[in-house]
């Protein structure tokens, strides 16, 4: 199949997935909960702290995504398996990778849209004080990367079960472990060698670096590689059904 035809199929599937999101309460509940929780928690701290910075918001972002990303992906494959539509999907003239990529990109577009709608936060803070835009750009980039990794994990786990609740809880637990493993609380209890390894593989350390405005290609490459790994595993699960 030509490259143009493959891209067309992926675009069609992305459109189908986005239609599913926006023709049901999923997208609106996700975006509404994300904006409400993030804005309320940030401004509750902002007016007390009195500093023109979004550092506290980006510190909250991984924990908000920890719940909302698995909520987006929990039905992605589990619902297809429960209803039996996955059998029809896998008989279409497309590869497993195309199906996985389409679901991932649709979820990532939804997450990116939610992040874009928070642009009022830095604009408001900039109007109240001298805002350093470096950490803001790094924080948004880190949020998109971390959210993409959470989505990839959630999709992989959703492909393992027919039960959406199990997919949500297992996805939340997996994302939590990957994020918390590089926290100072965990690292202080590990030997130096293991602490170095945990700090590298933990998603939290890479996000912290980006949210401080230290945009390093190695941090971005970490997220791209980790997300690709879980998407590849997702594809292998689909291939095993054939």
Secondary structure in CASP SS format (residue, H / E / C, confidence):
PFRMAT SS
TARGET T0000
AUTHOR 0000-0000-0000
METHOD secondary structure of the structure
MODEL  1
X C 1.00
X C 1.00
X H 1.00
X H 1.00
X H 1.00
X H 1.00
X H 1.00
X H 1.00
X H 1.00
X H 1.00
X H 1.00
X H 1.00
X H 1.00
X H 1.00
X H 1.00
X H 1.00
X H 1.00
X H 1.00
X H 1.00
X H 1.00
X H 1.00
X H 1.00
X C 1.00
X C 1.00
X H 1.00
X H 1.00
X H 1.00
X H 1.00
X H 1.00
X H 1.00
X H 1.00
X H 1.00
X H 1.00
X H 1.00
X H 1.00
X H 1.00
X H 1.00
X H 1.00
X H 1.00
X H 1.00
X H 1.00
X H 1.00
X H 1.00
X H 1.00
X H 1.00
X H 1.00
X H 1.00
X H 1.00
X H 1.00
X C 1.00
X C 1.00
X C 1.00
X C 1.00
X C 1.00
X H 1.00
X H 1.00
X H 1.00
X H 1.00
X H 1.00
X H 1.00
X H 1.00
X H 1.00
X H 1.00
X H 1.00
X H 1.00
X H 1.00
X H 1.00
X H 1.00
X H 1.00
X H 1.00
X H 1.00
X H 1.00
X H 1.00
X C 1.00
X C 1.00
X C 1.00
X C 1.00
X H 1.00
X H 1.00
X H 1.00
X H 1.00
X H 1.00
X H 1.00
X C 1.00
X H 1.00
X H 1.00
X H 1.00
X H 1.00
X H 1.00
X H 1.00
X C 1.00
X C 1.00
X C 1.00
X C 1.00
X C 1.00
X H 1.00
X H 1.00
X H 1.00
X H 1.00
X H 1.00
X H 1.00
X H 1.00
X H 1.00
X H 1.00
X H 1.00
X H 1.00
X H 1.00
X H 1.00
X H 1.00
X H 1.00
X H 1.00
X H 1.00
X H 1.00
X H 1.00
X H 1.00
X H 1.00
X C 1.00
X C 1.00
X H 1.00
X H 1.00
X H 1.00
X H 1.00
X H 1.00
X H 1.00
X H 1.00
X H 1.00
X H 1.00
X H 1.00
X C 1.00
X C 1.00
X C 1.00
X C 1.00
X H 1.00
X H 1.00
X H 1.00
X H 1.00
X H 1.00
X H 1.00
X H 1.00
X H 1.00
X H 1.00
X H 1.00
X H 1.00
X H 1.00
X H 1.00
X H 1.00
X H 1.00
X H 1.00
X H 1.00
X H 1.00
X H 1.00
X H 1.00
X H 1.00
X H 1.00
X H 1.00
X H 1.00
X H 1.00
X H 1.00
X C 1.00
X C 1.00
X C 1.00
X C 1.00
X C 1.00
X H 1.00
X H 1.00
X H 1.00
X H 1.00
X H 1.00
X H 1.00
X H 1.00
X H 1.00
X H 1.00
X H 1.00
X H 1.00
X H 1.00
X H 1.00
X H 1.00
X H 1.00
X H 1.00
X H 1.00
X C 1.00
X C 1.00
X C 1.00
X H 1.00
X H 1.00
X H 1.00
X H 1.00
X C 1.00
X C 1.00
X C 1.00
X C 1.00
X H 1.00
X H 1.00
X H 1.00
X H 1.00
X H 1.00
X H 1.00
X H 1.00
X H 1.00
X H 1.00
X H 1.00
X C 1.00
X H 1.00
X H 1.00
X H 1.00
X H 1.00
X H 1.00
X H 1.00
X H 1.00
X H 1.00
X H 1.00
X C 1.00
X C 1.00
X C 1.00
X C 1.00
X C 1.00
X H 1.00
X H 1.00
X H 1.00
X H 1.00
X H 1.00
X H 1.00
X H 1.00
X H 1.00
X H 1.00
X H 1.00
X H 1.00
X H 1.00
X H 1.00
X H 1.00
X H 1.00
X H 1.00
X H 1.00
X H 1.00
X H 1.00
X H 1.00
X H 1.00
X H 1.00
X H 1.00
X H 1.00
X C 1.00
X C 1.00
END
